Amino acid sequence: MNSKSALTLKSCPIKVGITFGDPSGIGPTIIAKALPRIKGLAEFVVIGDWSVFKRAGAKTGKREDYRFIDLSNVKNKGFTFGKIRAEYGKASLEYLDKALDLINREEIDCLVTCPISKEAIALAGFNLGGHTEYLANRTNTKDFVMMLLN
């Protein structure tokens, strides 16, 4: 890479959308712990529920490091991590739908997804295999694969 392209990359950071996955799962905690470690590497847009994010340990004073889109789709009263509920399955799909909307409007360049609960999604009345199949269906993609990084 030459210095000219390095300058271009630096002046145009990638915009990464990150969805919660199941709000009662590990996703909100993973995001809360990862954001301080990855700040400055990209422009991050987290899509979830702010009340859940605070419970997961998000630092409320550091929101300048990322943008948070609060769908406010989880009832605060009675919320518990580690529970499988239809409302959490529905919420996880709403995060994906919002991310697809942001991609279509070119507000984010790519998407990172946290784990969903297929059981919670089924309880919400949706019949799908997972993120990959849901995203392929919503984007009318016939030939698709999943990539998992660890």
SULLIN-V827732 format. One record per residue. N is the residue number from 0. RES is the residue in one small letter. PSI is psi as a letter, one per 40 degrees, with the letter a starting at -180 (NA if undefined). Layout:
[[N & RES & PSI] [N & RES & PSI]]
This chain:
[[0 & m & h] [1 & n & i] [2 & s & d] [3 & k & d] [4 & s & d] [5 & a & d] [6 & l & d] [7 & t & d] [8 & l & d] [9 & k & d] [10 & s & e] [11 & c & g] [12 & p & i] [13 & i & i] [14 & k & h] [15 & v & h] [16 & g & h] [17 & i & h] [18 & t & i] [19 & f & d] [20 & g & a] [21 & d & h] [22 & p & d] [23 & s & e] [24 & g & a] [25 & i & e] [26 & g & d] [27 & p & d] [28 & t & d] [29 & i & d] [30 & i & d] [31 & a & d] [32 & k & d] [33 & a & d] [34 & l & d] [35 & p & d] [36 & r & d] [37 & i & e] [38 & k & i] [39 & g & e] [40 & l & d] [41 & a & i] [42 & e & h] [43 & f & h] [44 & v & h] [45 & v & h] [46 & i & h] [47 & g & a] [48 & d & h] [49 & w & d] [50 & s & d] [51 & v & d] [52 & f & d] [53 & k & d] [54 & r & d] [55 & a & e] [56 & g & e] [57 & a & h] [58 & k & h] [59 & t & d] [60 & g & e] [61 & k & f] [62 & r & e] [63 & e & e] [64 & d & e] [65 & y & i] [66 & r & h] [67 & f & h] [68 & i & h] [69 & d & h] [70 & l & e] [71 & s & f] [72 & n & e] [73 & v & h] [74 & k & h] [75 & n & d] [76 & k & h] [77 & g & e] [78 & f & h] [79 & t & h] [80 & f & i] [81 & g & e] [82 & k & i] [83 & i & h] [84 & r & i] [85 & a & d] [86 & e & d] [87 & y & d] [88 & g & d] [89 & k & d] [90 & a & d] [91 & s & d] [92 & l & d] [93 & e & d] [94 & y & d] [95 & l & d] [96 & d & d] [97 & k & d] [98 & a & d] [99 & l & d] [100 & d & d] [101 & l & d] [102 & i & d] [103 & n & d] [104 & r & e] [105 & e & f] [106 & e & e] [107 & i & i] [108 & d & d] [109 & c & i] [110 & l & h] [111 & v & h] [112 & t & i] [113 & c & i] [114 & p & i] [115 & i & i] [116 & s & h] [117 & k & d] [118 & e & d] [119 & a & d] [120 & i & d] [121 & a & d] [122 & l & d] [123 & a & e] [124 & g & e] [125 & f & h] [126 & n & g] [127 & l & i] [128 & g & d] [129 & g & a] [130 & h & d] [131 & t & d] [132 & e & d] [133 & y & d] [134 & l & d] [135 & a & d] [136 & n & d] [137 & r & d] [138 & t & e] [139 & n & f] [140 & t & h] [141 & k & d] [142 & d & h] [143 & f & i] [144 & v & i] [145 & m & i] [146 & m & h] [147 & l & h] [148 & l & i] [149 & n & NA]]
